[in-house]
Amino acid sequence: MNIVYEFWSISNQMSPYLLMGFLLAGVMHVIISKQTIQRYLGSNSIKSVVYASLLGVPLPLCSCGVLPTGIAFRKQGASAGATVSFLISTPQTGVDSIIATYSLLGLPFAIARPIIAFISGIFGGIITNIFRETEKPKPMFTIDIPKTTCTDNCCCEQSKKQEQKIHPLIRILKYGFIDFIEDIGRWLLIGFVLATIVSVAIPQNFFTTLTTNPILHILFVLLLSVPLYTCATGSIPVAASLLLKGVSPGAALVFLMAGPATSVASVTVLLQSIGKRTTFLYLFSIIFSAVFFGLLIDFILPHNWFSITNTVGVVCEHHTFSVFESVCSVILFILIFYSILKKWNKYEM
């Protein structure tokens, strides 16, 4: 029963903020077009790197979604630095995860995540522009595009016109609560399960009994998070559970950065698409930034800012669930399971 309680507790504390975040994700999708994004990513200047990082921070794209988008930008003329900047800043955070971060980790983490994602994206883009390959990498990665019988632009223009005829509110709701959840729903559910396992299986203050050295906490969490994939929102309950078990705030931040931005699958794709050197610079930028900002939080900034006791909700704290929270959780899981079934039916067809 403790497992069920912990799972429902995490869900209830996050679900209202997640639903609000999904709505904002739909708004962002309708307001900001891909053409607007691509317009600012073309040159090898610092300005394009800053634009790429700035545009990537609020976008509600997980690591799965950002890969084809970033690769498409690269193929359409975006510089290597701008591409890396976008690939680093985008999966770390988004309008949905910023709100969800506040729900479990509190205001300091919610403010720090987008700022750090923005700075780390700029850092990665600049060093990529400095140390990039002198020759333009050959496009070894191809994205399969379904063949169509349309021989000119008439079909494309017609589909765009049909989409524009749909009321903006309907487009916002469809993207935020159907399309977007279809991308991250499975990983969000996995994040809830992992957080529950960590919360129940690991004894209280487990990490502090092993060592009180925050540097070792950071290195341990870094080794755990780099090969593991979790989306920006799904990483939040796991980070909260790790904090409750004694991990330093800096180590929790490392998980929030490296978990969504890296995985074995994403590295494999990037090696084939942007080249070995650029992929290495991408990984180095994420790891260096995560360790640097983790140490900054643990040794420079006031420790009580990022203490789990200051968060809005504490996972392990037993409290009576409100009707509103429970209704939001039920709606959330209906949407998640609907998205999973929808995706499953696509694969079977």
Secondary structure as UniProt FT lines:
FT   HELIX           2..31
FT   HELIX           34..39
FT   HELIX           46..56
FT   TURN            57..58
FT   HELIX           63..75
FT   TURN            76..77
FT   HELIX           80..92
FT   HELIX           95..105
FT   HELIX           107..131
FT   HELIX           154..165
FT   HELIX           168..174
FT   HELIX           175..179
FT   HELIX           180..201
FT   TURN            204..205
FT   HELIX           206..210
FT   HELIX           214..225
FT   TURN            226..227
FT   TURN            232..234
FT   HELIX           235..244
FT   TURN            245..246
FT   HELIX           249..261
FT   HELIX           264..273
FT   HELIX           276..299
FT   HELIX           303..306
FT   HELIX           308..310
FT   TURN            315..316
FT   HELIX           323..348
//
